[in-house]
């Protein structure tokens, strides 16, 4: 029996190692701005490798896991920095789509990359997927330059209108989305096109019919793949979102439904006892990068206002088999002071009742559970709490 167990354990180890694939990213940084380090993070914000940049050149080598949630193509976010503390880098939300010092690559065995800091542009080469991904990175660089130019223009002309900033950024995002659609149409059978469908899906200003039409440009191979089926579900949610405009979901003035959900100690927490004077009920998941990028902002708000009766109830929609990982992320992301609950099984239970179709999503409620604000991000949350809890 003992020998059989040893054989079984060895087999599992071999299988785990066999799943790993090698990668090599040969890169160069050119231009006036210099960086000391470059880091590669995988789909789940796990550090794959970090190296020092010497004489403008670097080589990232290692292995990666090709198997990811929903069958997503393995990718990496490369972040350039002068900081050698990975934890500090993660706290600064470097993986944001808006970070000009980061680049997204599709994991292949050999990748070539040039970062031109003068033009704030990344040039990708190597395998066929990254040749297509290069188009999406160029589109992103134009988008970021447009935002920078608009900011400079507003400063030069002494325009501090927040509404104008929103109008500008929406226009640039729409222009970028149109370009993304063109690349998808030109490369319908590339995993990079399927990966970048997210840009089209999250753009709430374009009709769901256009989102669906763009998805249908993809090849049957991609649409029938595991990740293609997952993306199709997100397209369907966009269609459902438009229909819900006639019958809106829970919003300001309404009361959250009663709930009982298990916490980290496997004990039921009731909504009747979960709320403070004001409570942020936040829906997230360990695999949701934007959710975890928002966590540092939640921690700051909690530290500032917990003494005045502010609480955070963080509800995970991870699948049931991700319970262990949920506990690990709570610890690694320093969420222990929140009331952490496990909704489980994706957008079911309370998440389904609230008609949540995408995360991150949150509701700021008073002590009775009545909603006073929805989907507050970054400084918006702190500004609202300053108003409510002076």
C-alpha positions in Angstrom: 0.0 0.0 0.0 2.8 2.4 0.9 4.7 1.6 -2.3 1.5 2.2 -4.3 1.0 5.6 -2.6 4.6 6.6 -3.5 4.1 5.5 -7.1 0.8 7.5 -7.2 2.5 10.7 -5.8 5.4 10.4 -8.2 2.9 10.0 -11.1 1.0 13.2 -10.0 4.3 15.1 -9.8 5.3 14.0 -13.3 1.9 15.0 -14.6 2.2 18.4 -13.0 5.7 18.9 -14.5 4.5 17.7 -17.9 1.8 20.4 -18.0 4.5 23.1 -17.8 5.8 24.5 -21.0 9.0 26.5 -21.6 9.1 30.2 -22.7 11.8 32.6 -23.6 11.2 36.3 -24.0 14.2 38.1 -25.6 13.8 41.8 -25.1 15.3 45.2 -25.5 14.4 48.7 -24.1 15.3 51.7 -26.3 14.7 55.4 -25.8 15.4 58.0 -23.2 13.6 56.4 -20.3 15.4 53.5 -18.7 14.2 50.7 -16.4 16.1 48.4 -14.1 13.8 45.4 -14.0 11.1 43.6 -16.0 8.6 41.2 -14.5 6.3 38.6 -16.2 2.9 37.8 -14.5 0.6 35.1 -15.7 -3.2 35.1 -16.2 -3.7 34.7 -12.4 -1.3 37.5 -11.4 1.3 35.0 -10.4 4.9 36.0 -10.9 6.5 33.8 -13.6 9.9 35.5 -13.7 11.6 38.8 -12.9 15.1 39.8 -14.2 17.4 42.8 -14.2 17.7 44.8 -17.4 21.4 45.2 -18.3 22.5 47.6 -21.0 18.9 47.9 -22.2 18.5 44.1 -22.8 16.9 41.3 -20.9 16.1 37.6 -21.2 13.1 36.1 -19.4 13.2 32.3 -19.3 11.1 29.8 -17.4 8.0 27.7 -17.6 4.3 28.4 -17.6 1.1 26.5 -17.1 -0.8 26.3 -20.4 -4.0 25.3 -18.6 -6.1 28.2 -17.4 -9.6 28.9 -16.2 -12.3 28.6 -18.9 -9.6 27.3 -21.3 -8.1 30.7 -21.7 -5.0 31.0 -23.8 -2.0 31.4 -21.5 -0.7 35.0 -21.6 1.6 37.2 -19.6 1.7 40.8 -18.6 5.2 42.2 -18.8 5.8 45.1 -16.4 8.8 47.4 -16.6 9.9 49.1 -13.3 12.7 50.5 -11.3 11.3 48.8 -8.2 12.8 45.5 -7.2 10.0 44.7 -4.7 7.3 42.6 -6.4 4.7 43.2 -3.6 5.1 47.0 -4.0 4.7 46.6 -7.7 1.5 44.7 -7.4 0.1 47.2 -4.9 0.5 49.9 -7.6 -1.9 48.0 -9.9 0.7 47.6 -12.7 -1.3 45.1 -14.8 -3.9 47.7 -15.6 -4.8 48.1 -19.3 -4.0 51.8 -18.8 -0.4 51.3 -17.6 1.9 52.4 -20.5 4.8 50.5 -18.8 3.2 47.1 -19.3 2.7 44.9 -22.3 0.6 41.8 -22.9 2.0 38.8 -24.7 0.6 35.4 -25.7 2.7 32.6 -24.3 4.7 30.9 -26.9 8.1 29.1 -26.8 10.0 32.1 -28.3 9.0 35.8 -28.1 10.9 38.9 -29.2 10.0 42.3 -27.8 11.2 45.8 -28.2 10.0 48.6 -25.8 10.5 52.0 -27.3 10.1 54.4 -24.4 10.2 57.5 -26.6 7.1 56.4 -28.6 5.7 54.5 -25.6 5.2 51.5 -27.9 5.9 47.8 -27.8 6.9 45.7 -30.8 6.2 42.0 -30.6 7.4 39.2 -32.7 8.2 35.5 -32.5 5.3 33.1 -33.0 2.2 33.6 -35.1 0.0 34.6 -32.1 2.3 37.4 -31.0 2.5 38.8 -34.5 -1.2 39.3 -34.3 -1.0 40.5 -30.6 1.4 43.1 -31.8 -1.5 44.8 -33.7 -3.6 45.0 -30.5 -0.6 46.4 -28.5 -0.1 49.1 -31.2 -3.8 50.1 -30.9 -3.5 50.3 -27.1 -0.4 52.6 -27.4 -2.4 55.0 -29.7 -5.3 54.9 -27.1 -2.9 55.8 -24.2 -1.2 58.5 -26.3 -4.6 60.1 -27.1 -5.5 60.2 -23.4 -2.1 61.8 -22.5 -2.5 64.4 -25.3 -6.0 65.3 -24.1 -4.7 65.7 -20.5 -1.9 68.0 -21.7 -4.4 70.0 -23.8 -6.7 70.5 -20.8 -3.9 71.6 -18.6 -2.6 74.0 -21.3 -6.0 75.5 -21.7 -6.8 75.5 -18.0 -9.7 73.2 -18.5 -10.4 71.1 -15.3 -13.8 69.8 -16.4 -14.3 66.3 -15.2 -17.2 65.8 -17.6 -15.0 66.7 -20.5 -12.4 64.2 -19.4 -15.0 61.5 -19.4 -16.2 62.5 -22.9 -12.7 62.4 -24.2 -11.8 59.0 -22.7 -15.1 57.5 -24.0 -14.3 58.8 -27.5 -10.8 57.4 -27.4 -12.0 54.0 -26.1 -14.7 53.8 -28.9 -12.0 54.6 -31.5 -9.8 51.9 -30.0 -12.6 49.4 -30.0 -13.3 50.1 -33.7 -9.6 49.3 -34.5 -9.8 46.1 -32.4 -12.8 45.0 -34.4 -10.8 45.5 -37.6 -7.9 43.4 -36.4 -10.3 40.6 -35.3 -11.9 40.7 -38.8 -8.4 40.5 -40.4 -7.3 37.6 -38.1 -10.4 35.5 -37.4 -8.5 32.3 -36.5 -5.9 33.8 -34.1 -6.1 33.1 -30.4 -5.0 36.7 -29.9 -8.2 37.9 -31.6 -10.3 35.7 -29.2 -8.3 37.0 -26.3 -8.9 40.7 -27.2 -12.7 40.2 -27.6 -12.8 41.4 -24.0 -12.2 45.0 -25.3 -15.3 44.9 -27.4 -17.4 43.2 -24.7 -16.6 45.7 -21.9 -17.4 48.7 -24.1 -20.8 49.6 -22.8 -21.3 52.4 -25.3 -21.6 50.1 -28.3 -24.8 48.0 -28.9 -24.8 44.3 -27.9 -25.7 43.5 -31.5 -22.3 44.8 -32.6 -20.6 42.8 -29.9 -22.3 39.6 -31.1 -21.5 40.5 -34.8 -17.8 40.9 -33.9 -17.8 37.5 -32.0 -19.3 35.9 -35.1 -16.3 37.1 -37.2 -14.2 34.5 -35.4 -13.5 31.1 -36.9 -15.7 28.1 -36.0 -12.6 26.6 -34.4 -12.2 29.4 -31.9 -15.9 29.8 -31.3 -16.2 26.1 -30.5 -13.2 26.0 -28.2 -13.6 26.0 -24.4 -12.6 29.6 -24.1 -14.7 30.6 -27.1 -17.7 29.1 -25.4 -16.9 31.1 -22.3 -16.5 34.3 -24.3 -19.9 33.6 -26.0 -21.5 33.5 -22.5 -20.1 37.0 -21.9 -21.6 38.1 -25.2 -24.9 36.7 -24.2 -24.7 38.6 -20.9 -24.2 41.8 -22.8 -27.4 41.1 -24.8 -29.1 40.3 -21.5 -27.8 43.6 -20.0 -29.5 45.6 -22.7 -32.8 43.8 -22.1 -32.5 44.6 -18.4 -32.5 48.3 -19.1 -36.3 47.9 -19.5 -36.4 46.0 -16.2 -33.4 47.4 -14.2 -31.5 45.3 -11.6 -31.1 46.4 -8.0 -30.1 50.1 -7.8 -30.0 53.1 -5.5 -33.0 53.3 -3.2 -33.7 49.6 -3.3 -32.9 47.1 -0.4 -30.6 44.2 -0.9 -32.3 40.8 -0.6 -31.8 38.9 2.6 -28.9 36.4 2.4 -27.1 33.8 4.4 -23.6 32.9 3.1 -20.7 30.9 4.6 -17.6 32.7 5.8 -13.9 31.6 5.9 -14.7 29.6 9.1 -17.5 27.8 7.4 -20.1 29.6 9.5 -23.3 31.2 8.1 -23.3 35.0 8.1 -26.7 36.6 7.9 -27.2 40.0 6.2 -29.2 41.2 9.2 -25.9 41.1 11.3 -23.4 41.8 8.5 -24.0 45.4 7.9 -22.3 48.4 9.7 -23.4 52.0 9.6 -22.4 51.8 5.9 -21.2 48.6 4.2 -19.7 47.9 0.8 -21.0 44.6 -0.5 -18.3 43.7 -3.1 -18.5 40.8 -5.5 -15.2 39.5 -6.8 -13.3 36.3 -7.7 -9.7 35.2 -7.4 -9.4 34.9 -11.2 -10.7 38.5 -11.8 -7.7 40.7 -12.4 -9.6 44.0 -12.3 -11.2 42.9 -9.0 -7.8 42.2 -7.4 -6.4 45.4 -8.8 -9.1 47.3 -6.9 -8.4 45.5 -3.6 -5.7 48.0 -2.5 -8.2 50.8 -2.9 -10.7 48.9 -0.7 -8.1 48.4 2.0 -7.3 52.1 2.1 -10.9 53.0 2.3 -11.5 50.5 5.1 -8.6 51.7 7.2 -9.8 55.3 6.9 -13.4 54.8 7.7 -13.8 51.6 9.8 -13.6 53.6 13.0 -16.7 55.5 11.8 -18.8 52.4 11.2 -17.7 51.4 7.7 -17.5 47.7 6.8 -16.6 45.7 3.7 -18.4 42.4 2.9 -16.4 40.7 0.1 -18.4 38.0 -1.6 -16.5 35.6 -3.9 -18.2 34.0 -6.9 -15.4 31.5 -7.5 -16.4 28.0 -8.4 -16.8 25.6 -5.5 -13.6 23.7 -6.2 -11.6 27.0 -5.9 -12.4 27.3 -2.1 -8.8 26.7 -1.1 -7.4 29.2 -3.5 -10.0 31.7 -2.3 -8.6 31.4 1.3 -5.0 31.8 0.0 -5.8 34.9 -2.0 -7.6 36.5 1.0 -4.3 36.1 2.9 -1.9 37.1 0.1 -4.0 40.2 -0.9 -4.4 41.2 2.8 -8.2 41.1 2.8 -8.4 39.5 6.3 -10.1 42.5 7.9 -13.1 42.2 5.5 -16.1 40.0 6.1 -15.2 37.4 3.5 -18.0 35.2 2.2 -18.0 32.4 -0.4 -21.0 32.6 -2.8 -19.6 29.8 -4.9 -20.6 28.4 -8.3 -20.0 31.5 -10.4 -22.9 34.0 -10.8 -25.4 31.9 -8.8 -27.2 32.5 -5.5 -27.2 36.1 -4.3 -25.2 37.2 -7.3 -27.8 35.8 -9.6 -30.7 37.4 -7.6 -29.0 40.8 -7.8 -28.7 40.3 -11.6 -25.0 40.7 -11.6 -23.6 39.9 -15.0 -20.0 41.0 -14.6 -17.4 41.7 -11.9 -16.1 43.6 -10.1 -19.5 44.8 -8.9 -20.4 46.4 -5.6 -23.2 48.0 -3.6 -22.8 50.6 -0.8 -25.7 50.1 1.6 -26.8 51.6 4.9 -27.4 49.7 8.2 -30.8 48.5 6.9 -29.4 47.2 3.6 -30.8 50.0 1.5 -28.5 50.8 -1.5 -27.0 54.3 -1.5 -24.5 53.9 -4.3 -23.4 51.2 -6.8 -20.1 50.2 -8.4 -17.8 52.8 -6.7 -14.2 52.5 -7.8 -10.9 54.0 -6.5 -11.3 57.5 -5.1 -15.1 57.5 -5.8 -15.6 55.2 -2.8 -13.6 57.4 -0.5 -15.3 60.6 -1.7 -18.7 59.0 -1.1 -17.7 57.9 2.4 -16.4 61.4 3.2 -19.9 62.6 2.4 -21.7 60.0 4.4 -19.2 59.7 7.3 -17.7 63.2 7.8 
